[in-house]
Amino acid sequence: MSVPRTSAQAETDFGTWSSIQLVKSFGAPYAMARLEHRSYDHAGSTECWFAMAGGGYNFNRWLKGDLSYEYWSIPSAGDLVLHKAVLSLTQTLVRDGLSLSLREKYELAYNPDAKSCSNTLRTRLRGQYKVPRSIFTPYLMYEFFSSFDSNKWVRSLHYAGTEIGLGKGHSLDFFYMYHLYDKGGLTAACHTLGIGYAFVF
């Protein structure tokens, strides 16, 4: 598999990601929805936004899986629209406030204008720690995207952030992300600041 060429890098940008996510638990099964906006061009323009709806199942304490549909609008690519079917499995180990998780996510994206499909595998590793007697849960996270169609690296995301508990089921997520991605055969970079709100009920 091809990897990014760090010696040949395109421009560096700055952007923001903001999101709202809802999760409704029914015991082992759950339903979920998400709305996210992303900016680029030094946070002056909308890169894309997407809406997600889906459901999943907690098989046991350490394994869950979910299936979802995502509608993407991408103004930065000429108002491109994508429809995505997404399947993911997440394994999580927890001990004394420390949590390690590995998520494998498969995306099938359909472009109605080109009448074509693309297939992407996303591998994410996350480590976080619940600070005792605190509302903070800091984390580090790394995610790697590879294309099944071309067997090439697509992008990688490098996070440092913290979740902040606001009360029963409510939380905020603040993070910095260093985003590397392929742009015309060169490796481009974006420094991203993110904020998310989640409600689990």
C-alpha positions as CSV (number, residue, x, y, z in Angstrom):
1,M,0.0,0.0,0.0
2,S,1.3,3.5,-0.9
3,V,2.0,5.9,2.0
4,P,2.2,9.7,2.1
5,R,5.3,11.3,0.7
6,T,6.3,13.6,3.5
7,S,9.1,15.1,1.4
8,A,6.7,16.5,-1.2
9,Q,4.0,18.5,0.7
10,A,1.4,20.9,-0.6
11,E,0.1,23.9,1.3
12,T,-1.0,23.9,4.9
13,D,-4.5,25.1,5.8
14,F,-6.6,25.7,9.0
15,G,-10.1,24.6,9.5
16,T,-12.8,23.8,12.1
17,W,-15.1,20.8,12.7
18,S,-18.3,21.1,14.7
19,S,-20.9,18.5,15.4
20,I,-24.0,17.4,17.3
21,Q,-24.6,13.7,18.1
22,L,-27.6,12.0,19.7
23,V,-27.5,8.3,20.9
24,K,-30.6,6.6,22.2
25,S,-30.0,3.3,24.1
26,F,-32.5,0.5,24.2
27,G,-30.3,-1.8,26.4
28,A,-28.0,-3.7,24.0
29,P,-29.4,-2.0,20.8
30,Y,-29.0,1.7,20.2
31,A,-30.0,4.3,17.6
32,M,-27.8,7.3,16.7
33,A,-27.9,10.5,14.6
34,R,-25.2,13.1,13.9
35,L,-24.9,16.5,12.1
36,E,-21.4,17.9,11.3
37,H,-20.0,20.9,9.6
38,R,-16.4,21.4,8.5
39,S,-14.6,24.5,7.3
40,Y,-11.4,25.0,5.5
41,D,-9.5,27.8,3.6
42,H,-8.4,29.3,7.0
43,A,-11.9,28.6,8.4
44,G,-13.3,31.0,5.8
45,S,-15.3,28.6,3.7
46,T,-17.4,25.5,4.1
47,E,-15.5,22.3,3.1
48,C,-18.5,20.0,3.7
49,W,-21.4,19.1,5.9
50,F,-23.1,15.7,6.5
51,A,-26.0,14.2,8.3
52,M,-26.0,10.6,9.6
53,A,-28.6,8.2,11.0
54,G,-28.1,4.6,12.0
55,G,-28.3,2.0,14.7
56,G,-26.1,-0.5,16.4
57,Y,-25.8,-3.3,19.0
58,N,-23.6,-3.9,22.0
59,F,-22.6,-7.5,21.7
60,N,-20.8,-7.5,25.1
61,R,-18.8,-5.1,27.2
62,W,-15.9,-4.9,24.8
63,L,-17.5,-5.2,21.3
64,K,-20.2,-3.3,19.5
65,G,-21.2,-2.8,15.8
66,D,-23.3,-0.4,13.9
67,L,-24.7,0.4,10.5
68,S,-25.5,3.9,9.2
69,Y,-26.4,6.1,6.3
70,E,-24.7,9.4,5.6
71,Y,-25.7,12.2,3.3
72,W,-22.7,14.4,2.4
73,S,-22.7,17.8,0.7
74,I,-19.2,19.0,-0.3
75,P,-19.1,22.6,-1.7
76,S,-15.3,22.5,-1.8
77,A,-15.6,19.9,-4.6
78,G,-18.0,21.7,-6.8
79,D,-21.2,21.0,-4.7
80,L,-20.6,17.3,-4.8
81,V,-23.2,15.1,-3.1
82,L,-22.3,11.6,-1.8
83,H,-24.5,8.9,-0.3
84,K,-22.6,6.6,2.1
85,A,-23.4,3.2,3.7
86,V,-21.1,2.7,6.7
87,L,-20.4,-0.4,8.7
88,S,-18.2,-0.4,11.8
89,L,-17.0,-2.7,14.6
90,T,-15.4,-1.3,17.8
91,Q,-13.4,-3.2,20.4
92,T,-12.8,-1.5,23.7
93,L,-10.8,-2.5,26.8
94,V,-11.3,-0.5,30.1
95,R,-9.3,-0.7,33.3
96,D,-9.0,1.7,36.2
97,G,-10.3,4.7,34.1
98,L,-8.0,3.9,31.1
99,S,-9.8,3.0,27.9
100,L,-8.3,1.7,24.7
101,S,-10.4,1.1,21.6
102,L,-9.8,-0.1,18.1
103,R,-12.5,0.7,15.4
104,E,-12.6,-0.7,11.9
105,K,-15.0,1.2,9.6
106,Y,-16.0,0.3,6.0
107,E,-17.5,3.0,3.8
108,L,-19.3,2.5,0.5
109,A,-19.8,5.9,-1.1
110,Y,-22.0,6.5,-4.1
111,N,-21.6,9.5,-6.4
112,P,-24.9,10.0,-8.2
113,D,-23.4,12.5,-10.7
114,A,-20.7,10.1,-11.8
115,K,-22.8,7.0,-11.1
116,S,-19.8,5.5,-9.4
117,C,-18.9,3.9,-6.1
118,S,-15.8,4.1,-3.9
119,N,-14.7,1.8,-1.1
120,T,-12.7,3.0,1.9
121,L,-11.4,1.3,5.1
122,R,-10.8,3.5,8.2
123,T,-8.8,2.1,11.1
124,R,-8.9,4.2,14.3
125,L,-7.0,3.7,17.6
126,R,-8.1,5.7,20.6
127,G,-6.7,5.9,24.1
128,Q,-8.4,8.0,26.9
129,Y,-8.3,8.4,30.6
130,K,-11.1,9.4,33.0
131,V,-9.5,11.7,35.5
132,P,-10.8,10.8,39.0
133,R,-13.2,13.2,40.6
134,S,-13.1,15.4,37.4
135,I,-15.3,16.2,34.5
136,F,-12.4,15.7,32.1
137,T,-11.6,12.7,30.0
138,P,-8.5,13.5,27.9
139,Y,-7.6,11.4,24.8
140,L,-5.2,10.7,22.0
141,M,-6.5,9.3,18.7
142,Y,-5.2,8.3,15.3
143,E,-7.1,7.3,12.2
144,F,-5.8,5.9,8.9
145,F,-7.9,5.9,5.7
146,S,-7.0,3.5,2.8
147,S,-8.8,3.0,-0.5
148,F,-9.9,-0.5,-1.5
149,D,-10.2,0.7,-5.1
150,S,-6.6,1.9,-5.6
151,N,-4.9,0.3,-2.6
152,K,-3.5,3.7,-1.6
153,W,-3.3,5.9,1.5
154,V,-6.0,8.5,1.4
155,R,-5.6,10.5,4.6
156,S,-4.7,10.3,8.3
157,L,-6.0,12.2,11.3
158,H,-4.0,12.8,14.5
159,Y,-6.0,14.0,17.5
160,A,-5.4,15.4,21.0
161,G,-8.5,16.4,22.9
162,T,-10.7,16.0,25.9
163,E,-14.3,15.2,26.6
164,I,-16.1,17.3,29.3
165,G,-19.0,15.8,31.2
166,L,-21.9,18.3,31.6
167,G,-24.3,16.1,33.6
168,K,-26.2,12.9,33.0
169,G,-25.8,12.0,29.3
170,H,-24.5,15.4,28.2
171,S,-20.9,16.0,27.1
172,L,-18.7,18.3,25.1
173,D,-15.7,17.3,23.1
174,F,-12.8,19.8,22.4
175,F,-9.9,18.7,20.2
176,Y,-7.0,19.7,18.0
177,M,-6.3,17.6,14.9
178,Y,-3.4,17.5,12.5
179,H,-5.0,16.3,9.2
180,L,-2.7,14.9,6.4
181,Y,-4.3,14.1,3.1
182,D,-3.5,13.4,-0.5
183,K,-3.9,16.4,-2.9
184,G,-2.9,15.7,-6.5
185,G,-0.1,13.3,-5.5
186,L,1.2,15.6,-2.8
187,T,0.6,15.4,1.0
188,A,-1.3,18.4,2.2
189,A,-1.9,19.3,5.8
190,C,-4.6,21.1,7.8
191,H,-4.6,22.2,11.4
192,T,-8.1,21.7,12.7
193,L,-9.9,22.8,15.9
194,G,-13.0,20.9,16.8
195,I,-16.0,21.1,19.1
196,G,-18.7,18.5,19.5
197,Y,-21.8,18.1,21.7
198,A,-23.2,14.7,22.5
199,F,-26.3,13.5,24.3
200,V,-26.8,9.9,25.3
201,F,-30.1,8.9,26.7
